[in-house]
Amino acid sequence: MDEGLLDRSSPRKASWESHVTANVVLSSSVAACGYFAYGFAVGYASPAQSGIMDDLGLSIAEYSVFASIMTFGGMIGALISGKVADIFGRRVTMWLLDLFFILGWCSIIFGKRAWWLDAGRLLMGVGSGIQLYVAPIYISEVTPKNIRGCFAAAASFTLTLGFSLAYYIGNNMNWRTLALVGASPCFIQVLGVFFIPESPRWLSKIGLEEEVEASLQRLRGGNADISTEAAEIRDYTKTVRQLSGSDFMDLFSRKYARPLIVGTGLMALVQFGGNSGISSFASSIFRAAGCSADSASRVMAVLQLPFAAMSIILTEKAGRRLLMMITSAGACLGCFLSALGFLLKDYHQPAELTSSMVFTGILLFSVSFTMGMGGTPWIIMSEILTINIKGSAGSFIALVNCFTSWIVSYAFNFLFQWNAAGIFFLFSFFCGSVVVFVAMLVPETKGRTLEEIQASMTLLQ
């Protein structure tokens, strides 16, 4: 590939590298509404449990189906997300995910039978699978390179915000009313999409060159010189278009090996680190350790917010690699401390010591995961995939994420009952593996254009 296309010394780039416009903020905020909706949907199951079970007479097994079926919907959404976003664009895809969320919430609000609620939860899962792909992709494609990480991390912060809000207001609210609140951000996103531009990189991919410049001008400001950025996008898209690689099986060719390994490896290792099991069964973990489940869960939820907010700054200041390694090491230490606490409990050590170790370990894992380990892989995924494989590869990576998340959440309760210390030692091992994986294979993407990153990751010759 012509190195001139990726020349970072051009003075004309200064006009768009550091300029934050209202349209960039609006576009990222609208995309973040989907994160909020997803976080709220994940957090909904816990506070709504007693109300739904009492009103509809559900058993524990029936409610477990309701709580977990969203993950299966996520797999379906992940499978179709890339193709839909490639064919119809990022904006239409956001409308589609909102449709799934709204229909899902309506099914819960008006549902009279368990299968209504299950169907609604499944539909929300489909919307979630689409959201996890399209939101980071869209944000990475519309934001300037030097602040791209900040905006992506800020959007991920709204996921934590939605989760925490559902937990707190849900304890004092009827479950049907809570479902109505959950649908609100979807309606906001539906309206907001009317006022944001389409991704210039997707427009270039489908050959709408005039629209590329119009979209960039809206994003960078009316007086900004977008000629260099527009030319870089066009030239890189033309180079990539000459290659094969839009079909699914082409993903496994040698030239795409590194981005595919980095994307899928990160997602799988992070999920095997235990978050879906720990977050879903936090109350049971605290109770088994001898802690007050309600108080400990509230402390965990409160602490997540400031640490999630810190990630907005650290993603760009520290860089993706360093943030991933530090937070993964923190999660590793947290799981190890929890495992040690349960091990000492089995040897009848003082309850005050063992419960404190588990409580501290879970909090350390939670804040570490929230601060970087959880959200950063999605940022990296959105940056390393070339435009011609972004749909198929992004769908595959999102599917890997949903599937491994389901494995952990499904198996956690059984493994925890069998050997509490053992499962946390296993989680600690996988969190430590993330540190090694990032150090060996994951590139630093901070401060680089998407075209620079993708050219360095892919064999274009």
Secondary structure, DSSP 8 states (H G I E B T S, - for coil): --GGGG-TT-GGGHHHHS---HHHHHHHHHHHHHHHHHHHHHHHHHHHHHHHHHHHT--HHHHHHHHHHHHHHHHHHHHHHHHHHHHH-HHHHHHHHHHHHHHHHHHHHH--SHHHHHHHHHHHHHHHHHHHHHHHHHHHHHS-TTTHHHHHHHHHHHHHHHHHHHHHHHTTS-HHHHHHHHHHHHHHHHHHGGGS---HHHHHHTT-HHHHHHHHHHHH-TT---HHHHHHHHHHHHHHHTS---SGGGGGSGGGHHHHHHHHHHHHHHHHTTHHHHHHTHHHHHHHHTS-HHHHHHHHHHHHHHHHHHHHHHHHHT-HHHHHHHHHHHHHHHHHHHHHHHHHHHTT--HHHHHHHHHHHHHHHHHHIIIIITTHHHHHHHHHS-TTTHHHHHHHHHHHHHHHHHHHHHHHHHHHHH-HHHHHHHHHHHHHHHHHHHHHH----TT--HHHHHHHHS---
